[in-house]
Amino acid sequence: MKKTFQSEDLMVVLDGISDAVVKLDGKANYVAMNKAAEDTFQRLGKDPRSMIGKSVWEMFPEVKGTLVERNILRALEDDASIKYEYYYSIDQRWYETQGYPSSPGVILVFRDITDRKAIS
């Protein structure tokens, strides 16, 4: 018999992952995030609890019109997987992001790749 994750089981698993994971709804509003995402957002001066229910564009208006917006919108509108790298000038770090459709919405997994970019 196949066992499925319950919400609390899934969050335990996601909190054990070193990559940041966020779930966005169909309007790019934050629905959930793991501990690594919370830590990243706190380092950026954001309160993770206050982000829930707010859009990416409201929390990070500087990414409007960028590769970030184009990719998130493509994931949401086309129900497509995405992958991109983005230099976030506010904290002077490179991030690699992968997105996976999760109707409605998208799950984004991102990691800091600044050290890798410095080597290449």
N, C-alpha and C positions, 0 to 999 in steps of 0.2 A: 504494500500500500504506500502510495506517495504521500509524504508529509509536506505540508506547505508552511511557510513562515507566518507567524502571527506578527502583528505590528511591533510588539515589544521585542520579539526575537530578532526581527530584522534590524531594529535600531541598535541592539547589542552588537550584531555583526558589523553594521556600518560604522559604529563608533570605534571598532577595533581596526579599521582601515586607516592607513596613514594619509591617503589621498582625501582631499575635501570632496564631499558629495552633497549636492543640493537637489531638491525636487522643486520644479517650477510647474505651476498650473498652465492652462492653455492661454493665459494672458500674461505670462512671464512673471507671475507673483510667486514669491517664496512660500512654499508649503511646509518643507521640512529640510533639515540639514544635520549632518553628523558632527561629532566633536571636532574633527580636523577643520571643517568649514567654519565652525564657531570660532575656533582659535585664529584662523586666518582673518576673519572679519573683525575680530577684536583688535588684532594687530593693525588693521586698517582704520581703527577708530570707530567702528560700527558696533552697535549693540545687537547681537544676533536675535534676541527675543523680540526686539522691536521691528525686525526685518520681516517676520512672518506676516503674510497678507499684503506686503508691499511689493511693487514691481522692481525688477532689476534696474529699470530706467529711473525710478524714483530714488533708489539707494545709490546708484552709480550713474548719474546723469552724464558724466564725462565719456561713457562708452557709447552713447547715442551716435549714430552715423559712422560707427567703426566696424571692423571685422567682427567684433563681439556681437553687436546688434544684428548684423547680417546673418551670422551663423545661427544665433538663437531663433531668429524669426524663421529661417529656413527649416530648422528642426521642428518648430511649432506648426508652421503652415503646411509643410510637405510630409510631416511625420517621418523625417529622415534622421539618420545618424549623422553626427558631425564630428570633426576633429580639426583643431586649429591651435596655433601658438600666438600669443599676444604679449607684447611688452606693455606693462601697466606703468606708465611714467610716474604716477603718484607715489608708488613705493619703489620704483626703479627695479622691478623684478619681471622676469619672464614667466609666463604660465602656459602650460599645455592643457587644453580642455578637450574632453570627449563628451559627446552628448548622445543619449539614447532615448528614442521615443517612449513615452509612457502615457498613453492616452488617458485623459487629456493632459498634455504637458510634455515635459522632458526631464530626464535626470542628467545632471551635469556632474562630471568627475573632473576635478582639476588639481594640478600639482605645480609646485614651484620648480622650474627647470633652469633657473638663473645660473647655477654652477655648471650645468651641462653646456649652456650657451656660451659661457665664458671660455670654456676649453676649446670649442670649435671655432 
